[in-house]
Amino acid sequence: MRGNLWTRLAPFISKRHFSTSQTSLSSSFSSCSAIQPWLFVGLGNPGEKYECTRHNVGFDMIDMFAQSQGISLTRHHFKALFGEGMVEGVPVLLAKPQTYMNLSGESVGPLAAYYKLPLNRVLVAFDDTDLPCGVLRLQPKGGYGRHNGVKSVIYHFRKNREFGRLRIGIGRPPGQMDPKAFVLEKFNKTGRERIDSAIEEGVEILKLVVTKGLTEAAKSSNVDQKYKHLTTHDLQLCQQSSASTPWTEWT
C-alpha cells in the first residue's frame, strides 16, 4: 500500500509512533536524528457545492500552498486528497480529507499514525468564527471550540490536543443568523478578496513553520496578524453574504 511514496520518504521518516503522552511526544521529537516530515491538513467539505464557502478555507489554504510549492494533490490516500514534496529540504505531506467536515479525524488520525509522526509535526488549517475575517492565528495546541472538524481530529488522536493549528478568521454571523448557515455560505467580493490575501500570507507562514518550527513561526506571524481589520466597518464587510439563501445542513 505504501508503494513509491513510502520509498521516497523512508529515509526522512522517524520510526517512532505518535504518543498520547506529551512527555513521549517531546522525547520522540528530540531524539530523532533524521528529518521528520510535516503533515499539513486543510479541513473542508468535498464537492462543487461547497467550493469557496467559509467552511472550506482550510482546503483553500492547502491548495494554495501546494500550488506555490509545485505539489500535486491528486492522489487518494487514507480518505484524503494527498500530495507530498520537499520544502527547503524538508519533506512535507499535504492532505484534504474527503470525509466531510465532521468526520475529518477518520482521515487525519490514520495518516499521522501511518507515517509514525509525533503530533507536534502535524498542523491543521481550518475556519474560525472567533477571529475577524482574514486574520490568521498560528498555535501549537488548543481545543476545538465549536468546530466539529477539529473535534473529530482530536478524537482520532486519542483526545490528544498537542498538534498545530492555523486558524483562519471568517468573522462572526451578522445579527441573529444561524452560525451553521453562515459557514456554508460563500463570501461576498470584499470578503473573498480579504480571505485570498490572508491565504497568501498563510502560505508564507507555513513555509516559516517548515524552516523555523511552529513556535518560532507563531511568535513572528501572530504579532503581524494581531492588529489587522479592527474597525467595525471592516468586520462587517466579511459578514455580509453574497447569497440570499443559506444551506440548511451543517457538516
Order of alpha helices (4+ residues) and beta strands (2+ residues): alpha-alpha-beta-alpha-beta-beta-beta-alpha-beta-beta-alpha-beta-alpha-alpha-alpha-alpha
